[in-house]
Amino acid sequence: MQYRKFGRTGLLVSELCLGTMTFGGSSGIWGQIGDLQQAEAEGLIGRSIDAGINFIDTADVYSEGQSEIITGQALKNLKIPRDSVVVATKVLGETGSKGPNASGASRFHIMDGVKASLKRMQLDHIDLYQIHGFDPLTPIEETVHALDNLVQHGHVRYVGVSNWAAWQIAKALGIAERDRLARFESLQAYYTIAGRDLERELVPMLRSENVGLMVWSPLAGGLLSGKFDRHTEAEKGTRRASFDFPPVNRDRAYDCIDAMRTLAEARKVSVAQIALAWLLHQPVVTSVIIGAKRAEQLDDNIAATAIELSADELATLDKVSALPAEYPGWMLERQRANRDKHLA
């Protein structure tokens, strides 16, 4: 397991992060995603820690708060030293209480949300507190100032964001710099070899501003697990069969799967490991969030860290997964080529 700098900070996090969305589900969408209870969750967390993972990600809305409760209790039951693990959670949606102010990125909801998360996880601070989506009703200034207050008070160490557009993050970073506030150090976003959309706007912004990237759903909701191809329907019981998300261009995804299967068979590894290894080879990626329902699934994902893809293998995968050109990208490439010809 390797460790990488987290954004612009001195914090080091493991290249894999254990996601806990499969913890605590009992019904509805959360039951479809995962229904692991305390003992099963502790088994996965203990296995992850033993493998060198020091990064755990949850959210207040996962299983309506049960994921946070199970995660916090597991850290306590397993007697994991608090300073040896980086705990991340998120705030935005409703958890328990209802009403017009029970969600969003307002100061009102953030202050209530952090107290509730700390209580559920039995922690005195959260290492990474993330806004779980964009709130169009709340000014970005209000959100950034509220998060800075949490950092100054010691409730939170670092702040991040999930599922925001590049311009929204850039605006927040500008506000933080102008007002000398804690800035977003990470973006949690969807990214796979079959879904490279964030490379258009988000990746250039992340590189420019030195913001870390945490990848969610690195196997595209199980589509890249190796169980699927263009001739195979989703099996009953798989996540894609009951929860067809995130949206994927199926033709491009199946082309990627065909190419990854060839590499996987040659290396005698799983297709999922090739998909994860491709992400781990992308310089913009800080940590890839892996979720599991079973120990063998977790072990297979962890094994991806040992795969070194060659330049030729990466070129093959990049070619089959390349995004179609869009404006202004193709114009920027043309302008760059015109400038590069003057270089020695």
Wavefront OBJ file of the C-alpha trace (Angstrom):
o trace
v 0.000 0.000 0.000
v 1.338 3.399 -0.984
v 0.470 6.743 0.592
v -0.103 10.016 -1.182
v -0.204 13.671 -0.170
v -3.734 14.890 0.383
v -4.272 17.968 -1.748
v -2.039 20.856 -0.738
v -1.681 19.560 2.835
v 0.989 17.502 4.589
v -1.531 14.744 5.353
v -0.740 11.308 3.907
v -3.577 8.970 2.947
v -3.542 5.469 1.503
v -4.054 5.065 -2.236
v -7.165 3.041 -1.421
v -9.909 4.334 0.871
v -12.508 2.050 2.435
v -16.006 3.220 1.579
v -18.807 2.355 3.995
v -21.911 2.773 1.846
v -22.553 -0.970 2.252
v -22.850 -0.627 6.046
v -26.207 -0.654 7.791
v -28.712 -0.822 4.944
v -32.024 -2.414 5.837
v -34.540 -1.349 3.182
v -35.016 0.814 0.118
v -32.001 2.030 -1.812
v -29.614 1.433 1.110
v -30.715 -2.161 1.466
v -30.025 -2.665 -2.241
v -26.524 -1.194 -1.927
v -25.533 -3.157 1.181
v -26.852 -4.442 4.488
v -23.674 -5.253 6.422
v -24.164 -5.045 10.155
v -21.675 -4.468 12.980
v -19.709 -7.731 12.994
v -19.450 -7.918 9.206
v -18.395 -4.270 8.945
v -15.754 -4.736 11.624
v -14.342 -7.644 9.658
v -13.900 -5.467 6.572
v -12.475 -2.520 8.508
v -9.998 -4.740 10.354
v -8.947 -6.389 7.096
v -8.458 -2.980 5.471
v -6.353 -1.648 8.328
v -4.183 -4.789 8.248
v -3.616 -4.205 4.509
v -2.347 -0.679 5.164
v -5.477 1.339 4.399
v -5.580 4.346 6.735
v -8.493 6.169 5.101
v -12.223 5.526 5.728
v -15.047 7.412 4.025
v -18.679 7.545 5.098
v -21.580 10.035 4.986
v -24.389 11.062 7.281
v -27.040 9.969 4.754
v -25.672 6.449 4.232
v -28.333 4.111 5.626
v -29.842 7.163 7.348
v -26.946 7.521 9.763
v -26.388 3.839 10.478
v -23.173 3.729 8.434
v -21.611 6.398 10.656
v -22.796 4.612 13.801
v -21.367 1.268 12.680
v -18.099 2.844 11.518
v -17.525 4.694 14.776
v -18.376 1.664 16.900
v -16.051 -0.492 14.797
v -13.118 1.846 15.391
v -13.845 1.620 19.111
v -14.382 -2.157 19.214
v -11.264 -2.864 17.152
v -9.254 -0.506 19.380
v -7.813 1.302 16.369
v -5.669 4.244 17.536
v -7.431 7.456 16.554
v -4.290 9.015 15.100
v -3.688 6.033 12.809
v -6.825 6.458 10.694
v -8.190 9.349 8.620
v -11.974 9.485 8.983
v -14.021 11.309 6.354
v -17.744 11.978 6.268
v -20.151 14.241 4.400
v -23.094 16.561 4.972
v -25.938 17.798 2.760
v -28.984 15.520 2.801
v -31.644 14.781 5.390
v -30.807 12.379 8.220
v -33.644 11.827 10.629
v -35.274 15.230 10.998
v -37.402 16.664 8.188
v -38.192 20.173 7.097
v -36.925 22.984 4.877
v -33.703 23.462 6.863
v -32.896 19.783 7.408
v -30.726 19.620 4.304
v -28.415 21.763 2.216
v -25.076 23.529 2.684
v -26.272 26.400 4.862
v -24.517 27.348 8.106
v -27.694 26.221 9.882
v -27.548 22.678 8.496
v -23.749 22.301 8.547
v -23.504 23.175 12.246
v -26.271 20.732 13.133
v -24.853 18.103 10.804
v -21.340 18.061 12.226
v -22.597 17.698 15.796
v -24.822 14.791 14.794
v -22.000 13.045 12.881
v -19.567 13.413 15.775
v -22.136 11.918 18.130
v -22.964 9.004 15.836
v -19.294 8.132 15.306
v -18.298 8.769 18.953
v -15.442 11.033 17.825
v -14.121 14.359 19.083
v -13.156 15.491 15.587
v -13.621 14.598 11.914
v -10.495 14.512 9.763
v -12.199 15.374 6.468
v -15.639 16.995 6.317
v -17.138 17.170 2.837
v -20.123 18.934 1.310
v -21.981 16.089 -0.393
v -23.284 18.021 -3.370
v -24.060 21.520 -4.585
v -26.793 23.515 -2.857
v -28.158 26.109 -5.319
v -30.008 27.993 -2.549
v -27.007 28.706 -0.317
v -24.321 31.230 -1.306
v -20.928 29.575 -1.636
v -19.551 32.247 0.719
v -21.838 31.044 3.511
v -20.755 27.423 3.079
v -17.034 28.214 2.980
v -17.217 30.485 6.060
v -19.197 27.886 8.030
v -16.638 25.168 7.237
v -13.788 27.458 8.265
v -15.491 27.958 11.632
v -15.501 24.188 12.145
v -11.789 24.009 11.386
v -10.986 26.904 13.711
v -12.997 25.286 16.524
v -11.203 21.943 16.093
v -14.291 19.949 15.147
v -12.869 19.341 11.667
v -9.269 19.083 10.411
v -9.758 19.473 6.640
v -12.682 20.253 4.350
v -13.622 18.956 0.930
v -16.459 18.737 -1.529
v -18.205 16.108 -3.612
v -20.022 16.302 -6.939
v -19.377 19.975 -7.682
v -18.589 21.509 -11.061
v -15.138 22.956 -11.771
v -16.373 26.561 -11.763
v -18.091 26.078 -8.393
v -14.940 24.696 -6.780
v -12.793 27.419 -8.354
v -15.141 30.061 -6.967
v -14.985 28.509 -3.490
v -11.179 28.393 -3.639
v -11.103 32.057 -4.600
v -13.337 33.002 -1.675
v -11.164 30.994 0.719
v -7.994 32.665 -0.541
v -9.525 36.146 -0.462
v -10.871 35.781 3.078
v -8.012 33.593 4.380
v -10.258 30.656 5.180
v -9.785 26.891 5.164
v -10.059 25.809 1.557
v -11.372 22.673 -0.110
v -8.471 20.215 -0.178
v -10.276 17.470 -2.056
v -12.978 16.623 -4.522
v -14.818 13.326 -4.287
v -16.051 12.486 -7.773
v -17.087 9.694 -10.098
v -14.245 8.517 -12.337
v -13.684 5.251 -14.160
v -11.999 4.060 -17.317
v -15.513 3.916 -18.801
v -16.505 7.327 -17.456
v -13.745 9.884 -17.982
v -15.991 12.950 -18.207
v -14.269 14.806 -15.367
v -11.122 15.005 -17.501
v -12.759 17.770 -19.560
v -12.967 20.499 -16.896
v -12.400 19.089 -13.413
v -9.001 17.427 -13.886
v -7.308 20.561 -15.298
v -8.742 22.585 -12.396
v -7.597 20.039 -9.789
v -4.076 20.051 -11.194
v -3.935 23.829 -11.428
v -5.131 24.385 -7.851
v -3.471 21.327 -6.270
v -6.734 19.811 -5.040
v -6.820 16.079 -4.279
v -9.169 13.639 -5.986
v -11.048 10.868 -4.198
v -12.740 8.520 -6.665
v -16.171 7.094 -5.897
v -17.693 4.097 -7.705
v -14.408 3.151 -9.413
v -16.044 0.031 -10.878
v -19.067 1.972 -12.207
v -21.517 0.398 -9.789
v -20.133 -3.079 -10.489
v -20.299 -2.796 -14.279
v -16.496 -3.091 -14.486
v -16.270 -5.962 -12.000
v -15.779 -8.567 -14.713
v -19.268 -10.019 -14.329
v -20.638 -8.068 -17.284
v -20.045 -7.791 -21.003
v -22.141 -6.825 -24.014
v -23.714 -10.307 -24.099
v -24.400 -10.730 -20.362
v -27.362 -9.273 -18.482
v -27.033 -8.134 -14.870
v -27.488 -11.079 -12.539
v -30.141 -10.933 -9.855
v -28.578 -9.763 -6.596
v -25.888 -7.614 -8.210
v -25.958 -3.876 -7.596
v -26.454 -3.070 -11.285
v -29.535 -5.326 -11.384
v -31.330 -3.415 -8.639
v -29.645 0.005 -8.771
v -28.503 0.879 -12.308
v -26.161 3.736 -11.384
v -24.036 5.674 -12.278
v -25.068 6.301 -15.901
v -22.564 4.847 -18.365
v -22.118 4.831 -22.135
v -22.595 1.085 -22.487
v -20.901 0.696 -25.870
v -17.740 2.430 -24.669
v -17.876 0.541 -21.368
v -18.098 -2.823 -23.115
v -15.171 -1.898 -25.363
v -13.192 -1.096 -22.192
v -14.237 -4.378 -20.580
v -13.120 -6.336 -23.658
v -9.685 -4.685 -23.548
v -9.337 -5.108 -19.772
v -10.384 -8.760 -19.947
v -7.574 -9.465 -22.404
v -5.027 -7.878 -20.039
v -6.554 -9.563 -16.990
v -6.406 -13.029 -18.557
v -2.790 -12.515 -19.599
v -1.850 -11.457 -16.056
v -4.165 -13.972 -14.352
v -5.897 -11.244 -12.362
v -9.480 -9.995 -12.288
v -10.990 -7.394 -14.606
v -11.818 -5.333 -11.513
v -8.133 -5.204 -10.585
v -7.233 -3.849 -14.028
v -9.963 -1.191 -13.751
v -8.681 -0.106 -10.336
v -5.051 -0.249 -11.434
v -5.821 2.069 -14.364
v -7.193 4.635 -11.906
v -4.199 4.270 -9.596
v -1.938 5.084 -12.553
v -3.698 8.416 -13.172
v -1.526 11.214 -11.659
v -4.547 13.295 -10.587
v -5.937 10.516 -8.352
v -5.182 10.745 -4.628
v -7.231 7.806 -3.346
v -9.699 5.330 -4.830
v -12.703 4.503 -2.657
v -13.493 0.793 -2.615
v -16.659 -0.661 -1.127
v -17.280 -4.328 -0.469
v -19.871 -6.738 0.836
v -17.527 -9.711 1.228
v -13.958 -10.256 2.403
v -12.891 -11.888 -0.863
v -14.225 -8.898 -2.808
v -12.217 -6.540 -0.601
v -9.076 -8.668 -0.964
v -9.433 -8.671 -4.748
v -9.700 -4.873 -4.797
v -6.699 -4.427 -2.507
v -4.623 -6.676 -4.787
v -4.954 -4.047 -7.538
v -2.307 -1.963 -5.749
v 0.327 -4.516 -6.794
v -0.389 -4.212 -10.520
v 2.045 -2.131 -12.570
v 0.620 -1.431 -16.006
v 3.156 -0.974 -18.776
v 3.230 2.071 -21.061
v 1.844 -0.066 -23.894
v -0.979 -1.416 -21.710
v -1.901 2.080 -20.569
v -1.862 3.298 -24.166
v -4.209 0.471 -25.173
v -6.629 1.274 -22.358
v -6.453 5.019 -22.973
v -7.231 4.559 -26.666
v -10.280 2.356 -26.133
v -11.677 4.599 -23.385
v -10.906 8.000 -24.933
v -13.611 10.640 -24.752
v -14.973 12.080 -28.008
v -13.612 15.548 -28.682
v -15.762 18.455 -27.490
v -15.462 22.218 -27.615
v -13.518 24.024 -26.201
v -11.222 21.040 -25.670
v -10.399 20.490 -29.340
v -9.718 24.208 -29.774
v -7.404 24.257 -26.754
v -5.486 21.281 -28.133
v -5.150 23.035 -31.487
v -3.851 26.185 -29.789
v -1.414 24.171 -27.679
v -0.074 22.417 -30.764
v 0.467 25.765 -32.467
v 2.487 26.987 -29.491
v 4.413 23.752 -28.981
v 5.873 23.854 -32.488
v 7.981 26.847 -31.394
v 9.589 24.880 -28.559
v 13.036 23.387 -29.013
l 1 2 3 4 5 6 7 8 9 10 11 12 13 14 15 16 17 18 19 20 21 22 23 24 25 26 27 28 29 30 31 32 33 34 35 36 37 38 39 40 41 42 43 44 45 46 47 48 49 50 51 52 53 54 55 56 57 58 59 60 61 62 63 64 65 66 67 68 69 70 71 72 73 74 75 76 77 78 79 80 81 82 83 84 85 86 87 88 89 90 91 92 93 94 95 96 97 98 99 100 101 102 103 104 105 106 107 108 109 110 111 112 113 114 115 116 117 118 119 120 121 122 123 124 125 126 127 128 129 130 131 132 133 134 135 136 137 138 139 140 141 142 143 144 145 146 147 148 149 150 151 152 153 154 155 156 157 158 159 160 161 162 163 164 165 166 167 168 169 170 171 172 173 174 175 176 177 178 179 180 181 182 183 184 185 186 187 188 189 190 191 192 193 194 195 196 197 198 199 200 201 202 203 204 205 206 207 208 209 210 211 212 213 214 215 216 217 218 219 220 221 222 223 224 225 226 227 228 229 230 231 232 233 234 235 236 237 238 239 240 241 242 243 244 245 246 247 248 249 250 251 252 253 254 255 256 257 258 259 260 261 262 263 264 265 266 267 268 269 270 271 272 273 274 275 276 277 278 279 280 281 282 283 284 285 286 287 288 289 290 291 292 293 294 295 296 297 298 299 300 301 302 303 304 305 306 307 308 309 310 311 312 313 314 315 316 317 318 319 320 321 322 323 324 325 326 327 328 329 330 331 332 333 334 335 336 337 338 339 340 341 342 343 344
